[in-house]
């Protein structure tokens, strides 16, 4: 049986989706499982043993054609939109399953109401369980399984060597203890203010400069912003230098990763890196459960969580962010791990 799963667009959500994909393939191993995803996120899924085929999102007409050509027996929407539900309908799949959003129920055979407070990965597994129930398959998920996100691509031959070569021009060689900071996020409401980041880096320098090297990472389009934000600050600016696999390899060797609630924070968890994640406009419980090596910083405001790209409340969650608590969690993590 062919099954098509339409994945979300953000890296963190894609990595969390791997829990439900693993559960689906484990309980229905005879299925041919294809995922539809943006091409710039393909590295997150390469070498995943639970995926048989990756279909890249192009444009709406092309996506519909690809879905029809695949001839799925079932379509499961991990990202439910009106268009994705229409795509599922036009694919002529017998089972079309997703969340009740954007009038998607018009085209779906089963549309369940999403619990936006519950763990996102729990909700995705619920979609899979709804599908498997149609086949008479019922199976529990072990507690430890929820915490494991699949990202085997960083272990590919040659990746580690590429990372070593990219670090050499910065005077960083194997064996050096690394702290890695990713200050950016897709939403402005997720990232701290520039002056807060500078204060954090200044504190880290006073505490850890003798033992560690600080690396600042991010996407290519964030390099100029990082240059301005961290000018004359401690640390090496490696923003835009690593792809997903290389970043995963780098984080697997780091002593600690510090990040807002964004894709690299979940990449770090997938490779087993001790991580401190700070939340502002999103809810920590929504994106757990977390491995033991992850520490969370969150101080909700009356308007939290808002999940907005921009703030209508003068960015209170950022201005009132407990930087001292973040510093304590960083110190505790380095002492423990």
Secondary structure, DSSP 8 states (H G I E B T S, - for coil): -EEEEE--SSHHHHHHHHHHHHHHHHH-TTSEEEEEEEGGGGGGTTT-TT-SEEEEE--HHHHHHHHHHHT-SEEEESS--HHHHHHHHHTT-SEEEEES-TTGGGT-SEEE---SSS-HHHHHHHHHHHHHHHTT------GGGGG----GGGGSTTHHHHHHHHHHTTT--TT--EEEEE---SSGGGS--HHHHHHHHHHHHHHHTTT-EEEE---GGGHHHHHHHTTT-SSEE-TT---HHHHHHHHHT-SEEEEESSHHHHHHHHTT--EEEEESSS-GGGG----TTEEEEE---TT-----SS-SSTTHHHHT--HHHHHHHHHHHHHH-
